[in-house]
Amino acid sequence: MLRIKSEEFTFNGKQADCMDFLSDLNNYKNLFPKDKIKNWKSEENYCEFNLQNAYTLEILKESVSKNIIFLKSGGKSPFSFEIKIKVSEKSNNICSAYIESEANVSAVLKTIIGKPLNELFNHMASKIEEFISEY
C-alpha cells in the first residue's frame, strides 16, 4: 500500500467556497500541471485523463462532508486508490488544505510512482489557493 500526504497549504478564502470548488471535479483540471495531463474529460462527479502519457486515471467523487472530500479510482485506472482532501478553517477567511492518498500498488510500482505522485499532490494543494482567490 502506497500512502502519500501533501504538504499543508494555508491560504485566504472561505472554507465553504473551497469546498464548493473542490466538490466539482470539472474544476480539477485547474489543479493538475497542464504539461502532464492530456485528454481531459470531466463532469461534476467524475474526471478522466491521461497522466504523463503513461496512465489513464479515472477519479470518482465518493462523498463530501463539511470539510472533507473523498474521491476514489474508477474502473479505467490501472490501480485502485482513494484520495481525501481536507480543508480546515483556521480563522475568518483563512483556510488550510492538504491531500492524502492510499493506492493499492505493487512494491515495484510504489518505488516508481511514489515520488511523482507526492510532487503532484503538493502541486495540486498549492494550486487550490490560486483558484479559490478567483472563485
C-alpha positions in Angstrom: 0.0 0.0 0.0 1.3 3.4 -1.0 0.4 6.3 1.3 1.0 9.9 0.3 0.2 13.1 2.1 0.9 16.5 0.6 2.2 19.5 2.4 -0.5 21.5 4.2 -1.1 24.9 2.5 -2.7 27.9 4.1 -4.5 30.5 2.1 -7.0 33.3 2.1 -10.5 32.1 1.4 -13.7 30.7 3.0 -14.0 27.1 3.8 -17.4 26.9 2.1 -16.1 28.4 -1.1 -13.2 26.0 -1.1 -15.4 23.0 -0.6 -17.8 24.2 -3.4 -14.8 24.5 -5.7 -13.4 21.1 -4.8 -16.8 19.3 -4.9 -17.0 19.9 -8.7 -14.5 17.6 -10.4 -14.7 19.9 -13.5 -12.5 22.3 -11.5 -9.7 19.7 -11.0 -8.3 20.4 -14.5 -7.0 23.7 -13.0 -5.2 21.8 -10.2 -3.1 19.5 -12.4 0.1 20.6 -14.2 -1.0 21.4 -17.7 2.0 19.8 -19.3 1.4 16.5 -17.6 -2.2 15.8 -18.5 -3.9 15.1 -21.8 -7.4 14.0 -23.0 -9.2 15.6 -20.0 -12.9 14.6 -19.6 -15.0 15.6 -16.6 -18.4 16.1 -15.1 -19.3 17.3 -11.6 -18.7 13.8 -10.0 -16.2 12.3 -12.4 -12.9 13.1 -14.2 -10.7 11.1 -16.5 -7.3 12.0 -18.1 -4.1 10.6 -19.3 -1.2 11.4 -16.9 2.3 11.9 -18.4 1.3 9.8 -21.4 1.6 6.7 -19.2 -1.6 6.1 -17.3 -5.3 6.8 -17.8 -6.7 7.8 -14.4 -10.4 7.9 -13.7 -11.5 9.6 -10.5 -15.0 9.4 -9.0 -16.4 11.6 -6.2 -17.4 9.3 -3.3 -18.7 11.7 -0.7 -18.4 15.3 0.6 -18.7 16.4 4.2 -18.3 19.8 5.8 -14.5 19.8 5.4 -13.5 16.5 3.6 -13.9 15.3 0.1 -13.4 11.6 -0.6 -12.5 10.5 -4.1 -11.8 7.0 -5.4 -10.4 5.4 -8.5 -12.7 4.4 -11.3 -12.6 1.2 -13.4 -10.3 2.7 -16.1 -7.5 3.4 -13.6 -4.6 0.9 -13.6 -4.7 0.5 -9.8 -7.2 1.3 -7.1 -6.7 4.3 -4.9 -8.6 6.6 -2.5 -8.0 10.4 -2.2 -9.0 12.5 0.8 -8.9 16.3 0.5 -9.2 18.0 3.9 -10.0 21.7 4.2 -9.8 23.4 7.6 -10.9 26.9 8.6 -8.1 28.4 10.7 -9.8 31.7 11.3 -12.0 34.2 9.5 -11.2 33.8 5.7 -8.0 31.8 6.4 -8.1 28.1 5.5 -5.6 25.3 5.1 -5.8 22.2 2.8 -3.9 19.0 2.2 -4.4 15.9 0.1 -3.9 12.3 1.3 -4.0 9.2 -0.8 -3.7 5.4 -0.4 -3.0 3.4 -3.5 -3.1 -0.4 -3.8 0.1 -0.9 -5.9 2.9 -3.4 -6.0 6.3 -2.7 -4.3 7.9 -2.1 -7.7 5.2 0.4 -8.8 5.4 2.0 -5.4 9.0 3.0 -5.9 8.3 4.2 -9.5 5.2 6.4 -8.8 5.7 7.4 -5.1 7.8 10.5 -5.6 6.0 11.8 -8.7 2.6 11.3 -7.0 3.8 13.2 -3.9 5.0 16.0 -6.2 1.7 16.0 -8.0 -0.3 16.3 -4.8 1.9 19.1 -3.5 1.3 20.9 -6.8 -2.5 20.4 -6.6 -2.7 21.5 -3.0 -0.7 24.7 -3.8 -3.0 25.4 -6.8 -6.1 25.4 -4.5 -5.1 28.7 -3.1 -4.7 30.3 -6.6 -8.1 29.2 -7.8 -10.0 29.9 -4.5 -9.0 33.5 -4.7 -10.6 33.7 -8.1 -13.7 31.5 -7.2 
